Amino acid sequence: FAYGETGLMLTNNGHTIKADYESGSEIEVDGKTYKLLQFHFHTPSENNIEGKSYPMEAHLVHADADGNLAVIGVMFEEGAANSVVEKIWSYMPAKANSDMVVSTEVSVMDMLPENKEYYSFSGSLTTPPCTEGVKWMVLKDAVTATADQFKKFGNTMHGDTNRPVQPLNGRVVAK
């Protein structure tokens, strides 16, 4: 993980709050470098861990030089306030199809748990066009956010924003 601090462009597309990340942040997985493009949120979670659903999940969307996608899933459980979420929510566009510039720098690294171990599988994007062949890495440990932080996102989105958990259909989840 090599994520820097950056300003963000937030977009409320009517389905989520998407934060476009400036270039220069990346991950390296299996010898390949994937650049962080954006992250966004879903409520409740779109992935389960050991059968458990979470109130919110963030997806950090990356692409390699060939356009192959890798997504890191970060689960949120109720607890202490999340400082990155708090900063983003303070700028969150309330209306669908609107943008807002975050004037202070944000590091998505501050939104990740200390333990970066993950479950991995090959899947698809969870929003149209639901592109297949995405390298998924769902972090094993959750981070916290408050019930009010979950509620503010849900109220802005007017309800749930998740795609239901999909059957494995023969896919293997590696620990």
C-alpha positions in Angstrom: 0.0 0.0 0.0 1.4 3.3 -1.1 -1.3 5.9 -0.7 -0.5 9.6 -0.3 -2.6 12.5 0.8 -4.6 14.3 -1.9 -7.5 16.5 -2.5 -10.7 14.8 -3.6 -13.5 15.4 -6.0 -16.7 14.0 -4.5 -19.6 13.0 -6.7 -23.1 12.0 -5.6 -24.2 9.9 -8.6 -27.5 9.0 -6.9 -26.2 5.6 -5.9 -23.1 6.3 -3.9 -20.6 9.0 -2.9 -17.5 8.5 -5.1 -14.2 10.2 -4.2 -11.8 10.6 -7.2 -8.2 10.3 -6.1 -5.4 12.2 -7.6 -2.6 10.2 -9.3 0.4 9.0 -7.4 -1.2 6.4 -5.0 -1.0 2.7 -5.7 -0.8 -0.9 -4.5 1.4 -3.7 -5.6 -0.1 -7.2 -5.8 1.6 -10.3 -7.2 4.3 -8.1 -8.8 1.8 -5.8 -10.6 1.2 -2.1 -9.8 -2.4 -0.9 -9.6 -3.1 2.8 -9.4 -5.8 4.0 -7.1 -8.5 5.7 -9.2 -11.3 6.3 -6.8 -13.2 5.0 -3.8 -16.9 4.9 -2.9 -19.3 3.5 -0.4 -22.2 1.0 -0.1 -24.6 0.4 2.7 -25.0 -2.2 3.9 -21.9 -4.2 2.8 -21.8 -6.0 -0.5 -19.5 -8.7 0.8 -19.8 -10.8 3.9 -17.0 -12.2 6.1 -17.7 -15.6 7.6 -21.4 -14.9 6.9 -21.4 -11.5 8.6 -22.8 -8.4 6.9 -21.6 -5.0 7.9 -23.4 -1.6 8.0 -21.1 -0.1 5.4 -18.3 -1.0 3.0 -15.9 1.1 1.0 -14.5 0.0 -2.3 -11.0 1.3 -3.4 -10.9 0.9 -7.2 -7.5 0.5 -8.9 -6.3 -0.2 -12.4 -3.0 -1.5 -13.8 -1.3 -0.2 -16.9 -3.3 -2.7 -19.0 -6.7 -1.6 -17.6 -7.1 -4.7 -15.3 -9.1 -3.8 -12.2 -8.4 -4.5 -8.6 -10.8 -3.5 -5.8 -10.1 -3.4 -2.1 -13.1 -3.8 0.1 -13.1 -2.2 3.6 -15.8 -3.2 6.1 -17.2 -0.7 8.6 -18.7 -1.8 11.9 -20.3 0.5 14.5 -17.9 2.1 17.0 -15.7 5.2 17.2 -16.0 7.9 14.6 -14.0 7.4 11.4 -12.0 10.6 10.8 -11.7 10.1 7.0 -15.5 9.4 6.7 -16.2 12.4 8.9 -14.1 14.7 6.6 -15.7 13.3 3.5 -19.2 13.5 4.9 -18.7 17.2 5.8 -18.3 17.9 2.0 -20.8 15.2 0.8 -23.0 16.6 -2.0 -26.6 16.2 -0.9 -28.1 16.2 -4.4 -27.8 13.4 -6.9 -25.6 14.2 -9.9 -23.7 16.9 -8.1 -20.0 17.3 -7.2 -18.0 18.9 -4.4 -14.3 19.6 -4.0 -12.8 18.6 -0.7 -10.5 21.5 0.1 -8.4 19.7 2.7 -6.1 16.8 1.9 -7.2 13.2 2.7 -5.3 10.0 2.9 -7.3 6.9 2.3 -4.6 5.1 4.2 -6.1 6.6 7.4 -9.3 4.7 6.6 -7.7 1.3 6.5 -7.2 -1.1 9.4 -3.8 -1.7 10.8 -3.9 -5.3 9.7 -3.9 -5.4 5.8 -4.5 -9.2 5.5 -7.3 -9.9 3.0 -9.5 -12.5 1.4 -9.2 -12.6 -2.4 -11.3 -13.8 -5.3 -12.0 -13.1 -8.9 -15.4 -11.4 -9.3 -17.1 -8.5 -11.0 -17.8 -4.8 -10.4 -20.9 -4.5 -8.3 -22.4 -1.7 -10.4 -23.3 -1.7 -14.1 -21.7 -2.8 -16.4 -20.7 -5.4 -13.7 -17.4 -6.0 -15.6 -16.0 -9.5 -14.8 -12.4 -10.4 -14.1 -11.9 -8.0 -11.2 -9.3 -8.9 -8.6 -11.1 -8.5 -5.3 -9.3 -8.2 -2.0 -11.6 -7.8 1.0 -9.7 -6.8 4.2 -10.2 -9.3 7.0 -10.4 -6.6 9.7 -13.1 -4.0 9.8 -12.7 -0.3 10.8 -15.3 1.7 12.8 -17.7 4.5 12.1 -20.6 5.8 14.2 -24.2 5.0 13.7 -24.7 8.7 12.8 -22.1 8.4 10.1 -23.9 5.4 8.6 -27.2 7.2 9.0 -26.0 10.4 7.2 -24.8 8.3 4.2 -28.1 6.3 4.1 -30.2 9.4 4.3 -28.3 11.2 1.6 -28.6 8.1 -0.7 -32.3 7.6 0.4 -31.8 4.0 1.5 -29.6 1.0 0.8 -27.0 1.2 -2.0 -25.7 -2.4 -2.0 -25.9 -5.2 -4.5 -27.0 -8.3 -2.7 -24.2 -10.9 -2.0 -23.9 -13.1 -5.0 -23.4 -16.9 -5.1 -19.9 -18.1 -5.4 -20.7 -20.0 -8.6 -17.5 -22.1 -8.2 -15.2 -19.2 -7.4 -12.6 -19.9 -4.7 -12.1 -17.4 -1.9 -8.4 -17.4 -0.8 -7.5 -16.6 2.7 
